[in-house]
Amino acid sequence: MRYDIRDIKLAPYGHTKIEWVKNNMPLLRDFEEEFSRTKPFEGVRISLSIHLEPKTAYLCKVLAAGGAQLHATGSNNLSTQDDVCAALVEDGISVFAYHGATEEEYNRHIEMCLEHKPNIVIDDGGDLVGLLHGSRPDLAEDVWGGCEETTTGILRLKAMAGQGVLKFPMLAVNDADCKHLFDNRYGTGQSVWDSIMRNTNLIVAGKTVVVVGYGWCSRGIAMRASALGARVIVTEINPVKAMEAKMDGYDVMTMAKAAPLGDMFISATGCKHTITLEHMLTMKDRAILANAGHFNVEIDMAALEEAAVSSSETRKNITGYVLPNGRMVNVIGEGKLVNIAAGDGHPAEIMDLSFAVQILSAMHVLQNHVESGGEGAGGKSRLPDDVIDVSSEIDDVIARRKLAAWGIEIDRLTPEQEAYLNSWK
């Protein structure tokens, strides 16, 4: 077994952290018990790139329990937890990641994660798929398909599919109801504010919070800010989403108008430079900026660093930049994904849903390969080389399992009701 981590001696506390989330992830516990018996991924090579923290570690253990030959790496150099990586290695899983890796080391770990020529890729943001279509297409020869976790990653995949260059099918895990309606909204909404409040030790009530975008992640951020007592301003480019934000009770305006008004700014769009240097120059002194999108491009950090008169650590995980006008802006987590680069990420119960979607989507890739080419064969999947929606059947199975874990029963349609709903008369 190959691996590249900080320190194997950190494993004991990593095991403790993984055990904590396991006790709060009933869906994954069920899959682990089932897979330990059935071994559906026996002999299947899987490469995984997701934030390497306890919840993802438990997903890795579940896939390994199903027989997968798993290689794992992180999807953000600040979100990797070294004790968790050490625990996975002790459990026999190949891990290539450590906290604070340089860009060169991060890219090397991505490549090492793919060197066993995976059959299935599980991606978060598109770095695995990007490398397989860029500098190392030779490592994509045995890929049957994969799954993408994030809005940002799916945008990249759709661009590739639109240009006809996507080499294998990718399931849009992010767009599944059991993912984006819960992970993006409730998970992001809570974990972003967990991180901001922990790192700043400031009150939210009474402040003006500017939320950039009004997709599902931004909705969760705005909803939680409002519940904490903030005045919320939403900026948008989509007129329909802007109307929704207005009818949900928020002020809506351009970023140019919002910039002088905000105390805290959170961007969650998947787009670059939603907060520019021009915006920052009009902000209040000591305004707080955070990015909740996957890549650190939403805040124009390059322009900020070039223009700043000076910079310093104003608090752990926060860098203050003094602008030419004498004002300071404080950026959390280097402008990287704030809830995981400077926090613990989404709650375990939320990731239980998201990772259940990942597991069943990976099973879907496997089953379609088996049907077309035979297990272990190099046959072409019957899925198209495109971005594919997760089926409603997968959402239904996961939702019913989660409700059962909560001890909740719901009604079912009677045959008479089904006939009525399916009739045009």
C-alpha positions as CSV (number, residue, x, y, z in Angstrom):
1,M,0.0,0.0,0.0
2,R,1.3,3.5,-1.0
3,Y,0.5,6.7,0.8
4,D,1.8,10.2,1.4
5,I,0.6,11.8,4.7
6,R,2.1,14.0,7.4
7,D,2.4,11.6,10.3
8,I,1.0,8.1,10.9
9,K,1.4,8.6,14.7
10,L,-1.6,11.0,14.6
11,A,-4.0,8.1,13.8
12,P,-5.5,7.5,17.3
13,Y,-7.4,10.8,17.5
14,G,-8.3,10.4,13.8
15,H,-10.0,7.1,14.7
16,T,-11.9,8.9,17.5
17,K,-13.2,11.6,15.2
18,I,-14.3,9.0,12.6
19,E,-16.1,7.0,15.2
20,W,-18.0,10.1,16.3
21,V,-19.4,10.8,12.9
22,K,-20.1,7.1,12.3
23,N,-22.5,7.2,15.3
24,N,-24.4,10.1,13.6
25,M,-24.5,8.7,10.1
26,P,-27.2,5.9,10.1
27,L,-27.4,5.5,6.3
28,L,-23.7,4.9,5.9
29,R,-23.7,2.5,8.8
30,D,-26.4,0.5,7.0
31,F,-24.4,0.5,3.8
32,E,-21.3,-0.6,5.7
33,E,-23.1,-3.6,7.2
34,E,-24.6,-4.5,3.9
35,F,-21.4,-4.1,1.9
36,S,-19.4,-6.1,4.4
37,R,-21.6,-9.1,3.4
38,T,-22.3,-8.5,-0.3
39,K,-18.9,-6.9,-1.5
40,P,-20.4,-5.1,-4.5
41,F,-17.2,-3.2,-5.3
42,E,-14.9,-6.3,-5.0
43,G,-11.9,-5.6,-7.2
44,V,-13.1,-2.2,-8.4
45,R,-10.5,0.6,-8.4
46,I,-12.0,3.8,-7.0
47,S,-10.2,7.2,-6.9
48,L,-11.8,9.8,-4.6
49,S,-11.1,13.5,-4.1
50,I,-13.3,15.1,-1.4
51,H,-12.4,17.2,1.6
52,L,-10.5,14.7,3.7
53,E,-12.1,15.0,7.1
54,P,-14.0,12.5,9.4
55,K,-17.2,12.2,7.4
56,T,-15.4,11.6,4.1
57,A,-13.1,9.2,5.9
58,Y,-16.1,7.1,6.9
59,L,-17.4,7.1,3.3
60,C,-13.9,5.8,2.3
61,K,-14.3,3.0,4.9
62,V,-17.8,2.1,3.7
63,L,-16.5,1.8,0.1
64,A,-13.5,-0.3,1.3
65,A,-15.9,-2.5,3.2
66,G,-17.6,-3.2,-0.1
67,G,-14.4,-4.5,-1.5
68,A,-13.2,-1.3,-3.4
69,Q,-9.5,-0.8,-4.0
70,L,-9.6,2.8,-2.8
71,H,-7.1,5.7,-3.4
72,A,-8.1,9.0,-1.7
73,T,-6.9,12.5,-1.8
74,G,-8.3,15.9,-0.6
75,S,-10.1,18.6,-2.7
76,N,-8.7,21.5,-0.7
77,N,-5.3,21.8,0.9
78,L,-6.6,23.6,4.0
79,S,-9.5,21.2,4.6
80,T,-7.4,18.0,5.0
81,Q,-7.1,16.8,8.5
82,D,-3.8,15.0,9.1
83,D,-5.0,12.8,12.0
84,V,-7.9,11.5,9.8
85,C,-5.6,10.7,7.0
86,A,-3.4,8.7,9.3
87,A,-6.4,6.8,10.6
88,L,-7.4,5.8,7.1
89,V,-3.9,4.6,6.3
90,E,-3.9,2.5,9.5
91,D,-7.1,1.0,8.2
92,G,-5.4,0.0,4.9
93,I,-6.6,2.8,2.6
94,S,-4.1,4.6,0.3
95,V,-4.2,8.3,1.1
96,F,-2.3,11.1,-0.6
97,A,-2.9,14.3,1.2
98,Y,-1.8,16.6,4.1
99,H,-2.9,19.8,5.5
100,G,-1.3,22.9,4.1
101,A,0.1,21.3,1.0
102,T,1.6,23.6,-1.6
103,E,-0.1,23.9,-5.0
104,E,2.6,21.6,-6.4
105,E,2.2,19.0,-3.6
106,Y,-1.6,19.2,-4.0
107,N,-1.4,18.5,-7.7
108,R,1.1,15.7,-7.1
109,H,-1.3,14.1,-4.7
110,I,-4.1,14.2,-7.2
111,E,-1.9,12.4,-9.7
112,M,-0.8,9.8,-7.2
113,C,-4.5,9.2,-6.3
114,L,-5.1,8.3,-10.0
115,E,-2.0,6.2,-10.7
116,H,-3.8,2.9,-10.1
117,K,-6.0,3.7,-13.2
118,P,-9.4,3.9,-11.5
119,N,-12.6,2.3,-12.8
120,I,-14.7,4.9,-10.9
121,V,-13.9,8.4,-9.9
122,I,-15.6,10.3,-7.1
123,D,-14.8,14.0,-7.4
124,D,-15.5,17.2,-5.5
125,G,-14.8,20.3,-7.7
126,G,-13.5,18.5,-10.8
127,D,-9.8,18.3,-10.1
128,L,-9.6,14.5,-10.7
129,V,-11.6,14.7,-13.9
130,G,-9.6,17.7,-15.0
131,L,-6.3,15.9,-14.7
132,L,-7.7,12.9,-16.5
133,H,-8.6,15.1,-19.4
134,G,-5.5,17.3,-19.2
135,S,-2.0,16.2,-18.4
136,R,-2.7,12.5,-17.7
137,P,-5.3,11.1,-20.2
138,D,-3.4,7.8,-20.0
139,L,-4.8,7.3,-16.5
140,A,-8.3,7.5,-17.8
141,E,-8.1,4.3,-19.9
142,D,-10.1,2.1,-17.5
143,V,-12.6,4.7,-16.2
144,W,-16.2,3.5,-16.5
145,G,-17.7,6.7,-15.1
146,G,-17.9,8.8,-11.9
147,C,-19.8,11.1,-9.6
148,E,-19.4,14.9,-9.0
149,E,-20.3,16.4,-5.6
150,T,-20.4,20.1,-6.2
151,T,-22.1,22.9,-8.2
152,T,-18.7,24.1,-9.3
153,G,-17.6,20.7,-10.5
154,I,-20.8,20.2,-12.5
155,L,-20.4,23.6,-14.2
156,R,-16.9,22.4,-15.3
157,L,-18.3,19.0,-16.5
158,K,-21.1,20.6,-18.4
159,A,-18.6,22.8,-20.2
160,M,-16.6,19.8,-21.1
161,A,-19.7,17.9,-22.3
162,G,-20.9,20.9,-24.3
163,Q,-17.5,20.9,-26.1
164,G,-17.7,17.1,-26.7
165,V,-14.5,16.4,-24.8
166,L,-15.9,14.5,-21.8
167,K,-14.5,11.0,-22.0
168,F,-16.8,9.1,-19.7
169,P,-20.2,9.5,-17.9
170,M,-20.4,11.6,-14.8
171,L,-23.4,11.5,-12.4
172,A,-24.4,15.0,-11.1
173,V,-24.6,14.1,-7.5
174,N,-24.9,17.7,-6.5
175,D,-28.2,18.1,-8.4
176,A,-29.9,15.1,-6.6
177,D,-32.7,16.3,-4.3
178,C,-31.2,14.5,-1.4
179,K,-28.0,16.4,-1.9
180,H,-28.6,20.0,-2.9
181,L,-31.9,20.5,-1.0
182,F,-30.2,19.5,2.2
183,D,-26.4,19.7,1.9
184,N,-26.3,23.0,-0.1
185,R,-29.0,24.7,1.9
186,Y,-29.0,23.4,5.5
187,G,-25.4,22.1,5.5
188,T,-23.8,25.2,4.0
189,G,-26.2,27.5,5.9
190,Q,-25.1,26.1,9.2
191,S,-21.4,25.3,8.6
192,V,-20.6,28.7,7.0
193,W,-21.9,30.5,10.1
194,D,-20.3,28.0,12.4
195,S,-16.9,28.9,10.8
196,I,-17.5,32.7,10.7
197,M,-18.7,32.9,14.3
198,R,-15.9,30.7,15.6
199,N,-13.1,32.5,13.7
200,T,-14.3,36.1,14.3
201,N,-15.9,35.7,17.8
202,L,-18.3,38.5,16.7
203,I,-22.0,38.9,16.9
204,V,-24.1,38.5,13.8
205,A,-27.3,40.1,15.1
206,G,-27.6,43.8,14.0
207,K,-25.0,43.5,11.3
208,T,-25.6,43.9,7.5
209,V,-24.7,40.7,5.7
210,V,-24.2,40.7,2.0
211,V,-24.8,37.3,0.3
212,V,-23.5,37.0,-3.2
213,G,-25.8,34.8,-5.3
214,Y,-29.1,33.1,-4.5
215,G,-28.6,29.5,-5.4
216,W,-29.2,26.7,-2.8
217,C,-26.0,27.4,-0.9
218,S,-26.6,31.1,-0.7
219,R,-30.2,30.6,0.3
220,G,-29.0,28.6,3.3
221,I,-26.5,31.3,4.2
222,A,-29.1,34.0,3.9
223,M,-31.7,32.1,5.9
224,R,-29.3,31.4,8.8
225,A,-28.0,35.0,8.8
226,S,-31.5,36.3,9.0
227,A,-32.3,33.9,11.8
228,L,-29.3,35.2,13.7
229,G,-30.7,38.7,13.5
230,A,-28.8,40.2,10.6
231,R,-30.1,42.5,7.9
232,V,-29.5,40.5,4.6
233,I,-28.7,41.9,1.2
234,V,-28.6,39.6,-1.8
235,T,-26.8,40.3,-5.0
236,E,-27.7,38.3,-8.2
237,I,-27.4,38.2,-11.9
238,N,-30.4,35.9,-12.5
239,P,-33.7,38.0,-12.5
240,V,-35.8,35.0,-11.3
241,K,-33.6,34.3,-8.4
242,A,-33.5,38.0,-7.6
243,M,-37.3,38.0,-7.4
244,E,-37.2,35.0,-5.1
245,A,-34.7,36.7,-2.8
246,K,-36.9,39.8,-2.7
247,M,-40.1,37.7,-1.9
248,D,-38.1,35.8,0.8
249,G,-37.7,39.1,2.6
250,Y,-34.2,40.2,1.6
251,D,-33.0,43.5,0.1
252,V,-31.7,43.0,-3.5
253,M,-29.3,45.2,-5.2
254,T,-26.0,45.3,-7.2
255,M,-22.7,44.5,-5.5
256,A,-21.6,48.1,-6.2
257,K,-24.4,49.4,-4.1
258,A,-24.1,46.7,-1.5
259,A,-20.4,47.0,-0.9
260,P,-20.5,50.2,1.2
261,L,-23.3,48.9,3.3
262,G,-22.1,45.4,4.4
263,D,-20.3,44.4,7.6
264,M,-19.9,40.8,6.4
265,F,-19.7,39.5,2.8
266,I,-20.2,35.8,1.8
267,S,-19.9,34.7,-1.8
268,A,-21.3,31.3,-3.0
269,T,-21.7,31.4,-6.7
270,G,-19.2,29.1,-8.4
271,C,-18.1,32.1,-10.5
272,K,-14.9,34.2,-10.3
273,H,-14.4,37.7,-9.0
274,T,-17.9,38.3,-7.6
275,I,-16.1,40.5,-5.1
276,T,-13.5,42.7,-6.8
277,L,-10.9,45.1,-5.6
278,E,-13.1,48.0,-6.7
279,H,-15.8,46.7,-4.4
280,M,-13.4,46.3,-1.5
281,L,-12.2,49.8,-1.8
282,T,-15.7,51.1,-1.0
283,M,-16.3,48.8,2.0
284,K,-16.4,49.8,5.6
285,D,-13.1,49.6,7.6
286,R,-12.5,46.1,8.9
287,A,-15.3,44.5,6.8
288,I,-15.2,40.7,6.9
289,L,-15.0,38.7,3.7
290,A,-15.6,34.9,3.2
291,N,-16.0,32.6,0.3
292,A,-18.4,29.6,0.4
293,G,-17.8,28.5,-3.2
294,H,-15.5,25.6,-4.0
295,F,-12.5,27.5,-5.5
296,N,-10.8,30.6,-4.0
297,V,-11.6,32.7,-7.1
298,E,-14.8,34.4,-5.9
299,I,-13.0,37.0,-3.9
300,D,-10.3,38.5,-6.2
301,M,-7.4,37.6,-3.9
302,A,-4.7,38.3,-6.4
303,A,-5.8,41.9,-7.0
304,L,-6.2,42.4,-3.2
305,E,-2.8,41.1,-2.4
306,E,-1.2,43.2,-5.1
307,A,-3.0,46.4,-4.0
308,A,-2.7,45.9,-0.2
309,V,-0.2,48.3,1.5
310,S,0.3,45.6,4.1
311,S,-1.2,42.4,5.5
312,S,-1.1,40.5,8.8
313,E,-2.8,37.7,10.7
314,T,-5.5,39.6,12.6
315,R,-6.8,36.4,14.2
316,K,-6.2,32.7,13.6
317,N,-7.5,31.9,10.1
318,I,-8.1,35.6,9.3
319,T,-5.8,37.9,7.3
320,G,-6.2,41.6,7.4
321,Y,-5.3,43.6,4.3
322,V,-4.7,47.4,4.6
323,L,-5.9,49.1,1.4
324,P,-4.4,52.2,-0.2
325,N,-7.3,54.2,1.3
326,G,-6.2,53.2,4.8
327,R,-9.1,50.9,5.4
328,M,-8.7,47.2,6.2
329,V,-10.6,44.2,5.0
330,N,-10.4,40.9,6.8
331,V,-10.5,37.7,4.7
332,I,-11.2,34.3,6.4
333,G,-9.4,31.2,5.3
334,E,-7.3,32.8,2.5
335,G,-10.5,33.2,0.5
336,K,-10.9,29.5,0.3
337,L,-14.0,27.5,1.2
338,V,-14.7,29.0,4.6
339,N,-16.8,26.3,6.2
340,I,-14.2,23.6,5.6
341,A,-10.9,25.5,5.2
342,A,-11.5,27.3,8.5
343,G,-14.1,25.0,10.1
344,D,-15.3,21.4,10.3
345,G,-17.6,21.4,7.3
346,H,-21.2,20.2,7.1
347,P,-22.9,18.4,10.0
348,A,-22.6,14.6,10.0
349,E,-26.3,14.1,9.5
350,I,-26.3,16.2,6.3
351,M,-23.3,14.4,4.8
352,D,-25.0,11.1,5.6
353,L,-27.5,12.0,2.9
354,S,-24.9,13.4,0.4
355,F,-22.6,10.4,0.7
356,A,-25.5,8.0,0.4
357,V,-26.1,9.6,-3.0
358,Q,-22.5,9.2,-3.8
359,I,-22.6,5.5,-2.9
360,L,-25.7,4.7,-4.9
361,S,-24.4,6.7,-7.9
362,A,-21.2,4.8,-7.8
363,M,-23.3,1.6,-7.8
364,H,-25.2,2.9,-10.8
365,V,-21.9,3.3,-12.7
366,L,-20.8,-0.1,-11.7
367,Q,-24.1,-1.8,-12.6
368,N,-24.2,-0.2,-16.1
369,H,-20.6,-1.3,-16.8
370,V,-21.4,-4.9,-15.7
371,E,-24.4,-5.0,-18.0
372,S,-22.5,-3.9,-21.0
373,G,-19.0,-5.3,-20.7
374,G,-18.9,-7.9,-17.9
375,E,-17.4,-7.4,-14.5
376,G,-13.8,-6.4,-14.8
377,A,-14.0,-6.1,-18.6
378,G,-13.1,-3.0,-20.5
379,G,-16.5,-2.8,-22.2
380,K,-18.2,0.6,-22.8
381,S,-20.8,1.7,-20.3
382,R,-24.3,2.0,-21.7
383,L,-24.4,5.4,-20.1
384,P,-23.5,8.3,-22.5
385,D,-20.3,10.3,-22.1
386,D,-22.3,13.2,-20.6
387,V,-23.4,14.7,-17.3
388,I,-26.2,12.5,-16.1
389,D,-28.9,13.3,-13.6
390,V,-29.2,11.0,-10.5
391,S,-32.5,9.1,-10.8
392,S,-35.5,9.9,-8.7
393,E,-35.5,6.3,-7.6
394,I,-32.1,6.9,-5.8
395,D,-33.5,10.0,-4.1
396,D,-36.6,8.0,-3.0
397,V,-34.6,5.1,-1.6
398,I,-32.3,7.5,0.4
399,A,-35.2,9.6,1.7
400,R,-37.2,6.6,2.9
401,R,-34.1,5.1,4.6
402,K,-33.3,8.4,6.4
403,L,-36.9,8.8,7.6
404,A,-36.8,5.3,8.9
405,A,-33.6,6.1,10.8
406,W,-35.4,9.0,12.3
407,G,-38.3,6.8,13.3
408,I,-40.7,8.7,11.0
409,E,-43.5,7.0,9.0
410,I,-45.3,8.7,6.1
411,D,-48.4,7.8,4.1
412,R,-48.4,5.9,0.8
413,L,-50.8,6.3,-2.1
414,T,-53.6,3.7,-2.3
415,P,-54.1,1.9,-5.6
416,E,-57.2,4.1,-6.1
417,Q,-55.2,7.3,-5.5
418,E,-52.5,6.2,-7.9
419,A,-55.1,5.4,-10.6
420,Y,-56.7,8.9,-10.0
421,L,-53.4,10.7,-10.3
422,N,-52.5,8.8,-13.5
423,S,-55.8,9.4,-15.2
424,W,-56.6,12.3,-17.5
425,K,-60.3,12.0,-16.9
